Amino acid sequence: MSEKPVVIGVAGGSGSGKTTVTRSICQRFQDKTILVIEQDYYYKDQSHLPFEERLNTNYDHPLAFDNELLVQHIHKLVNQQPIQKPVYDYKMHTRSNEIITVEPKEVIILEGILILEDPRLVDLMDIKVFVDTDADIRIIRRLMRDIKERGRTLDSVIDQYENNVRPMHLQFVEPTKRYADIIIPEGGQNHVAIDLMATKVEKILSRNQENNI
């Protein structure tokens, strides 16, 4: 791989369908072609805090993320260097001891609710996407995910949505829509938009292959 990797940012509110859009694009190509970096892996380490204090973390605020490390890692991947990606433990509310060695690929998809909020990340993106989905659908999806995958109770998810998720979405996430090159309504259900994105990626990969000949 001699060409500079293409960086695609996929943003949108919690439960908007970012992961579905990303997965749908990846399914069109071989695994060796596309690398997905999730902003969720880059929540700040909180091991220095008592567990009770970690429970009060506002995970929907920009300050919850270790963007310094994320920016460093995207820079490395763009320069075709491997990274040691952190892993976050949602049950313990801190970064785990596990790390994942990640090799650069031709296309890097950076996915997360606030990736368009940090100008340093935006500057690294070649294509910026915002997945736009109605609030009622997003809260249902978040309920199902947090209860099933993150061991949360129904009351805790609803309380977090009312006190953190909704106000943070209105204050920080929704305004970043203005920076998007492409807005995809209804997330993963918008097959036309996903097809267009996949076609765009195909063109980029074909161009890179031609340049390498």
C-alpha positions in Angstrom: 0.0 0.0 0.0 1.8 3.1 -1.3 -1.1 5.5 -1.5 -2.2 7.6 1.5 -5.2 5.9 3.1 -8.6 7.5 2.6 -10.2 8.6 5.9 -14.0 8.6 6.1 -15.7 10.1 9.1 -19.1 8.7 10.0 -20.8 10.8 12.7 -24.4 11.0 14.1 -26.3 10.8 17.4 -26.3 7.7 19.7 -28.4 5.0 18.0 -28.6 6.8 14.7 -27.3 3.9 12.7 -23.6 4.8 12.3 -22.5 1.3 12.9 -25.0 -0.1 10.5 -23.9 2.3 7.8 -20.3 1.5 8.4 -20.9 -2.3 8.4 -23.0 -2.0 5.2 -20.1 -0.2 3.4 -17.5 -2.7 4.8 -19.6 -5.7 3.5 -19.2 -4.5 0.0 -15.4 -4.9 0.2 -12.8 -7.4 1.4 -11.8 -7.1 5.0 -8.2 -6.3 4.0 -9.4 -3.1 2.4 -11.3 -1.2 5.1 -10.3 -0.5 8.7 -12.9 0.8 11.2 -11.8 2.9 14.2 -14.6 3.5 16.7 -14.4 6.7 18.9 -16.1 4.7 21.7 -12.8 2.8 22.2 -11.1 6.1 23.1 -13.0 7.1 26.2 -10.5 8.4 28.8 -9.0 6.1 31.3 -10.7 6.5 34.7 -8.8 3.9 36.7 -7.6 6.6 39.1 -11.2 7.4 40.1 -13.3 5.4 42.6 -16.0 3.3 40.9 -18.8 5.5 42.3 -17.3 8.5 40.6 -17.0 6.7 37.3 -20.7 6.1 37.3 -21.2 9.9 37.0 -19.2 10.2 33.8 -21.0 12.0 31.0 -20.1 9.8 28.1 -21.8 12.1 25.6 -19.7 15.2 26.4 -16.6 15.9 24.2 -14.3 15.9 27.3 -15.1 12.2 27.9 -12.9 11.3 24.9 -9.2 11.0 24.7 -9.0 12.8 21.4 -5.3 13.5 21.8 -4.6 9.8 21.5 -7.2 9.3 18.8 -5.7 12.1 16.7 -2.2 10.6 17.2 -3.5 7.2 16.1 -5.2 8.5 12.9 -2.0 10.3 12.0 0.0 7.1 12.4 -2.5 5.1 10.3 -2.5 7.7 7.6 1.3 7.5 7.6 0.9 3.7 7.3 2.1 2.9 10.8 0.4 0.4 13.1 -1.3 1.5 16.3 -2.1 0.0 19.7 -5.8 0.6 20.0 -7.2 0.8 23.5 -10.3 -1.1 24.7 -12.9 0.3 27.0 -14.7 -1.7 29.7 -18.2 -0.4 30.0 -19.1 -2.4 33.0 -16.1 -1.0 35.0 -16.4 2.4 33.4 -12.7 2.7 32.6 -10.2 1.6 30.0 -9.3 -2.1 30.2 -5.8 -3.6 30.3 -6.4 -5.0 26.8 -5.0 -3.4 23.7 -5.5 -4.3 20.0 -2.7 -4.0 17.5 -4.2 -2.5 14.3 -2.5 -2.3 10.9 -3.3 0.5 8.4 -5.5 -0.2 5.4 -6.5 1.5 2.2 -9.7 3.0 3.7 -10.1 4.1 7.3 -13.6 4.7 8.6 -13.6 6.7 11.8 -17.0 6.3 13.5 -18.4 8.1 16.5 -20.9 10.6 17.9 -18.5 13.5 18.2 -15.8 12.9 15.5 -16.9 16.1 13.7 -16.7 18.2 16.9 -12.9 18.2 17.0 -11.3 20.2 14.2 -8.2 18.1 14.3 -10.1 15.0 13.4 -12.1 16.8 10.8 -8.9 18.0 9.1 -7.8 14.4 8.8 -11.0 13.3 7.0 -11.4 13.1 3.2 -15.1 12.4 3.4 -17.4 13.5 6.2 -20.7 11.7 6.8 -23.5 12.5 9.2 -26.2 9.8 9.9 -29.4 11.7 10.7 -32.2 9.7 12.5 -35.2 10.7 14.4 -34.9 10.9 18.2 -37.5 8.3 19.0 -35.8 5.7 17.0 -32.4 6.6 18.5 -33.6 6.2 22.1 -35.2 2.8 21.4 -32.0 1.6 19.8 -29.9 2.9 22.7 -32.2 1.2 25.2 -31.8 -2.2 23.5 -28.1 -1.9 23.1 -27.2 -0.7 26.6 -29.4 -3.3 28.4 -28.3 -6.2 26.2 -24.6 -5.4 25.6 -23.6 -3.1 28.5 -25.4 -4.6 31.4 -27.5 -1.5 32.1 -30.9 -1.3 33.7 -33.9 0.3 32.0 -34.2 3.1 34.6 -30.5 3.9 34.3 -30.6 4.2 30.5 -33.6 6.4 30.6 -32.1 8.6 33.3 -28.9 8.9 31.3 -30.8 9.8 28.2 -32.8 12.6 29.9 -29.8 14.1 31.8 -26.9 13.5 29.4 -27.6 12.0 26.0 -30.4 14.4 24.8 -28.9 17.7 26.0 -25.5 16.7 24.8 -26.9 15.7 21.4 -28.6 19.1 21.0 -25.5 21.0 22.3 -22.7 19.2 20.7 -23.7 16.4 18.2 -26.5 18.0 16.1 -24.5 21.2 15.3 -21.7 19.1 13.7 -24.0 18.2 10.9 -22.9 21.5 9.2 -19.5 20.0 8.7 -20.7 16.9 6.8 -20.2 16.4 3.1 -23.0 13.9 3.1 -26.1 13.6 5.3 -27.7 10.1 5.4 -31.3 10.2 6.7 -32.6 7.1 8.5 -29.2 5.5 8.9 -28.8 1.9 7.8 -32.2 1.8 6.2 -31.1 4.3 3.5 -29.8 1.8 1.0 -29.5 4.4 -1.8 -27.1 6.6 0.3 -25.1 3.5 1.3 -24.8 2.4 -2.3 -23.6 5.9 -3.2 -21.0 5.8 -0.5 -19.8 2.3 -1.5 -19.5 3.5 -5.1 -17.4 6.4 -4.0 -15.1 4.1 -2.1 -14.8 1.8 -5.1 -13.8 4.7 -7.3 -11.1 5.8 -4.7 -9.7 2.2 -4.5 -9.7 1.8 -8.3 -7.9 5.2 -8.7 -5.3 4.1 -6.1 -4.8 0.8 -7.9 -4.3 2.6 -11.2 -1.7 4.9 -9.6 0.2 1.9 -8.3 0.5 0.2 -11.7 
